[in-house]
Structure formats: structure tokens, C-alpha cells
Amino acid sequence: MDTTRRAVVFDVGSSSTRVGLSSDQTPTIFPTLVTKSDGQVRVGGPGETIRVQDMMIANFDHVTKIWEHGFELLKVDPKEHPVFLNKPSYPSPTAQTEKMAQIMFEEFGVPALHLNYPAVMALHGHGSDCGLVVDSGFSETQFYPVYQGHILKWPVTRGLRVAGDYLTSLLLDVLQKKGACTYTTAEQIKEKSFYVSGDPETEKPTPETCVLEDANVTLLEEKFKIPEELYTSRLECCGIHEYVLKTLYKCDPELRPTLFKNIVLTGGNSQMPGFASRLEKELIKSLPYYKTLHNERPRITVSAPNVAWIGGTKLASLPTFLDTCMTMADYDEYGPTLVNTKFF
């Protein structure tokens, strides 16, 4: 294999996919959607829409189409480039990672493959290997403590269902009572208008007019009351700040201050104005009840939307990258099960 070949880096999320070469400054982005029409499955276009959920892959034909589309957009032959893939949500089922390797080596013929978790790559994108990653994306908000480049297995907190899709659905219900509105329109309005209030009890929002298909509607308290679900949810017993502290308190006491001082926010919801400052406020308010943290102050960083992909490109650009990969020769000798020990 030509060691000068640049790696193809994929970051496949529930809402969008980012792909590019390891030397690229920015990725190519497209929706993580495949459509079925006339018996054919393709990326984009009219037909039945199927969304790939959090890379907990139910149909590998669909995800294979996503990968294939990425290679086509870059105009590269996968047989000539190492490939970096993000692993399914932690902990990854072994059957999923083995199938990913099988498809990459047998169908695409890639010369080398590296798998890693988006949370680890988000920290890597910030030049760090230790911190608490709060990933609030399309379908879930998840909490990953990372130490020395590895996710700490026991403290991982997954499955807070208050995330982008849930917030969009709440807004859609409001808008459809006032006029014709599609999910896509509601999502666009959410991304433009939502914010997290520092003090929702006294907040006085400014009116904002939104254009629907058959009416103009005015949003007021919806702009901050729907995002307030992140902190006082009807769906969950705890808010996002309480999940952060619960996750930290599953970690060893000596690690808690270090993780607390490097909280990295990722996912589309973290881009909402006020998200980070409200989280900091709620954490500080709770600190008197947590002895090992009561003298600490959280340090919270909002990541760029592409941070996990950026972390992947940084890793794939290292001169030692190929040493960390599973090669075609490895696959031929050991089969797909090697991924479970190579990329734990």
C-alpha cells in the first residue's frame, strides 16, 4: 500500500454525514438519509425516507449506500485509500463493528481501516485526550467520560431522549395548530430561533414571525420554553446538568476534577445560544451537594459542528496512523473479529 495516500475520513451521524480526505480543511456534508423508490435504494431524491439512527445499524444496505455516496462525492477509489470510520454509539455491538469491517474490506476493498468513537475524536479535535463529552445530537443526548483517549466503560450515561428530533417534534406540534407546516420547516425554524434562557422564570422573549406554507405565525415563549426541556423535561426525570454530575460521580474520585474542568459539548443542540452558559450556571448551583467538586469550577467548551470529523483527520494525518489500522492482510488472516480487539 502507498503510505502517502491520504485517508478518507467519515463521520456518519443521525442527521448528517461528513466526509473528506485527511488533508482537507472542511468536510463535504450531506443528509444521512437514504430513499427507496422503484425498488432502488439511493442517497437523497424522492421516495420513502429512511433515516440512519445513531449508527446502531439496522440495515447495512442503507449505511453502505451512505459510504458509497461519500466515496463518489470525493471522486476517490476506496481501494487506494485507508478509511477512518466512527464506531456505533458506545458500547458498540461486536456484530456491528465486524460487519462494518467486512463491508469495507470485502465490498469496497479498502487497504486499511481504523475505527474510533466520535466522543474520543471530539476531544482529539480539541487537542485533548481527557474530558467529559456531552453529545446532544438528533436522537439522544449522551455523556462520555474519556481518559487517555479511551472511553471509561462503567460511567457512560446514554439515552437521554431529549435531543434535536424531540425538540423539533414539539415545535412542529405547536406550528401545525397555527398553519400547514412540515418537519423540515420546523427544523429550520428551530435552528434559527431556539435559545436556552439563563432564567426562564423571568425571560421576556421578543416576538418573531415565521412563514409557513399557508400562514405567518408569531413565536414567543416557544423559542426558549421548548429548549427548556433539556433542563426540566416532561420526558425524563433529570435535566442535562444532573446527568453530567451523575456521570462524573460514577468515575473515580481523583478523576472527577480533571473531567469537570474539560467538559466538551458536541452535537447540533449545543450550538443553541445560551446552551453552555446555562449548563455552567446549573452545575455551579448544584456543587455544594458534591463534596469532591465543591471547590471546582467547570470549564465548558462548545465544539465546532465538525469537531469529531476534524479529530479524525488529525489522527489520520499522523505518521503513525497506518500502524493503528487494521490492514487487508490482517483481515485476510484473522477475519472481521479482529476489530473487537484492535479498536476496543
N, C-alpha and C positions, 0 to 999 in steps of 0.2 A: 504494500500500500504506500502511495506517495504521502509522506508525512507533512508535506507542505499544503495539502488540501485543507481548505477551511471547513469547519464543521457546520452542519445545518442544525440550528437551534430552534426547537419547538416549545412553545408554552401554550398548551391547549386548556382553556378554561371553559366554564359552563356557558358563558355568554359570548366570548370572543377568543379567537386563536391568533397568536403572534408567532411569526416565523421569520427567520433571516439567517444570514451567514454570520459566523462568529466575528468577522471583521466589520460587520455593518454597525452603524451608529444607532439606527432605529429599525424596528421590525416592520414587516408587512402585516397588516391586521385585517381579518375578515371574520364574520359571524360564525360561531361554532354551531352551524345549522346545516343539516342535510335535508333534501326534499325528495319525495318519492312521487314520480309522475310517469304514467305509461309503463309501469313496472321497472323503471330505471331509477337508481339512487344517484343523486348528484349533489354537489355543494351549491346552495343558492337556487334561484329560479322558482317558478310557480309549482304548486303541488302541495302535498301533505308535508307539514313541517315537523321535524323530529329534532329535539334539542338533546345534545350530549350532556349528561348530568355529571358534573364534578369528576369526570374521568373514572367513575365507577361504572365500567363499561358493560352495558347490557348487550350491545350489538357491535361486534368488532368490524362488521362490514361498513358501518357508518363511520367509525373512527378511522378506518383505513382510507375512506374517501377524503376525510379531512387531511390526513397526512399526504395523500396523493396530490390533493389540490395545492398544498403548501410547496411540494417539490416543483409542481408545474408553474406556480407563480414566480419562483426563484429561477426557473429555467435551468435546473441542475439535474444531473443524472445521479440518483441516490447510490448507485454502485460505486461512485467516485468520491463520496464524501462521508466522513464519520457523522453520526447523528446523535444529538442530545435530545432526550425526551423527559418531560416531567412525569413523575410517577402518579398513580391514582392517589386519592386522598388517604392520609395516614390512618391506620396501618394498611398498606397495600395487600390485598389478597394475592397469594402467590400465583394462583392460576391466572390472574390479570397480568402480572408482570411477565410471566412466562409466555403468555400469548402475544404480548407486545414484542418481545424478543423474537418470537417465531415469525411474526409478520415482517418485522424489519429485515431479518436475515433471509428468510425463505421467499417472501414476495417481492421485497424491494432490493434484496441483495446488497445491503449496506456493508461496508468493510469493517466498521466498528460502531459500537453503541454504548452510550452512557445514560443511565437513569438516575434521577435525583428528585427530591421533593421540592415543590415550589417555595415552601417556607424557608428551607435552607438556602435556596438560591436568592430569595428576597434579602436575607441577611448578607449573603455574598455580594449582592449588588450594592450594599452599603459599606462593603469592605470589612465586614464583621463575621464572626462565626459563633457568637454567643448573644442570645437575646430572646425576648418573648414576641412571637409574631402573632398578631391578631389579623386574621384574614376574613374580611367581611365582603363576600362576593355575591354571586347571583342567587344561589340556593341555600347557603348556610353561612353562618359566622363561626369560625373555628379558631382555636387557641393552641399554639405550638411553642413550647419551650425548647430552645435549641442550645446545645452546649458543645463547643469544639467541633462544630459542623455536623452534629448528629442530633436528631430529634430525641428528646427524652421520652421514652415509651410510656411510662406509667402516668405522668402528669397530663398528657394530652387531653384536652377537653374539646369534644366535637359536637356538632349537631344543634347549635343554637339556630332555630329555624327563622328567626328574624333576620332577613337579608334582602337583597335587591328585589327579587321576584315577589316576595311577600309585600314589601312596601309599594311596589308598582301595582299589585293587585288591589291593595286598599285604596290607592288613588283612583284606579280605574272604576271601582265601585262608586266612588263619590262623583266622578265625572259623568258616568253613564246615567246618573239620575238627573243630570242637567242637559244632556245632549248626546249625540252619537259620538262614540269615542272608541278607538282601537287600543289594543295593548301597546302597540308601538308608539302611538301618540302619547299615551300615559307615561311611558318610559322616558320619552323625550322631555316631557314637562317635568317629571321628577328630577332628571339630571340637570335641568336648567333652574328649577325653582326651590328645591328642597334645601333646608339647612337645619342644623342642630342648635337649638336655643341653649344659651347659658343659664337662663332662668325662665322656664316655660310658664311658671305661675304668673309672672308679670309681663311677659312678652306682648308687645303691641305690633303685630305684623302690618306691613304696608300692602294694600290691595294689589293684585297682579292679574291682568286679563290674559286668558288663554284662549286660543282659537281652536274650536273643534270643527267637525265636518259640517254641522248644521247650526252651530250656535257659538257665541262668545260667552265664556264663564269667568267669574272672578274667584280667585283663590285668596283666602286669608289665613286663618289658623291652620288649615291643612298643610301649609308649607313647612311647619315645624312640629305640628301635633302628630302627623303620621311618622316622621323620623323618631319621635319621642318613644316609639315602640322599642327602640334599641335599649332604652333605659327602664321603662315601666311598661313592659309588654303584657298584652292580654293573652298572648300565645305561650309565654314562658314564665317560669316562677322567678327568674333572676334577670337583672339587666346585664349589659355587656361589661360594666365595671366590676360587678360581682363575679362574673365568670373569670375575669382577669385575675382577681385575688384568689379565687378558688384554685385556679391553675397553679399560681405561684406557691400556694400552700400545700400542694402535692409534691413540690420539689424539695430537695434537701435544704435545710435552713441556711447553710453557708452560700448557696447559690441564689437565694431569693433576692438579695440586694442587687447583685450583678444583673440579673434578668430584669428587675424592676427599673433599672437605670438604662435599659435599652429595649423599650417597647416599640416595635416597628409595626405600623399599620399598613395593610395592603388590601386590595380589592376595591371595587367601584364605590362602595358606600363610604370608605374612608376619605374620599375626595370631597364629600359634602362640607361646606363651610361650617365651622364650629364643632366638627366631629372630634378632633383631637383635644381642643381646649375643654370641651365638656367632659371627656373621659378623664383628663387630668384633674379637673375640679372634683369629680365624683370619687376618684381614687384618694385624693388628699383628704376629703371629708371622711372617708372610711378608715384612714390609717390608725387613729387611736385604738382601734379594736384589734390591730395586728402587731404584736409585740416586736417581731423581728424586722418590721418595716417602719415602725412609727417615727424613726429619726431620718428616714429617707425621703427623697422627693423623686417622683417618676420623671424619666426623660422619654418623651414620646416623639417619634419621627413619622411623618406621613410620607409614604413612598410614592414615587412616580408610578403611573399606571403600568409601566413596562418593567418594573423593577425585577421580577423573577426572570424575565427573558434577559435583561441586562446581566443579572448574576450568572445565568447560563452561558452567555457569550464570554464573560470574564473567565469562567472556569475553562471553557473550550478553547480559549486563546493561550492558556498556559502551556509552556513547552513540555510539561509532564502530563498533559491531558490524555494522550493516547495510552499512557501507562495505566490510567484509571479505567480504560474502556474494556468492554468485552469484545473480542475480535471475531471475525468469521471463523478463524481457526479454532478459537475457544468453543464457539458454538458447535462446530463440526465434531469436536472431541467430547464435549461434556453435555451438549444439548441445552435446552432453554432453562433448565433448573438452576444453572449457574448464576442466573441473575439474582437469585434469592440470597446467595452468599456474597456475591460481588458487590451488590448495591443494597445493603441492609438498612 
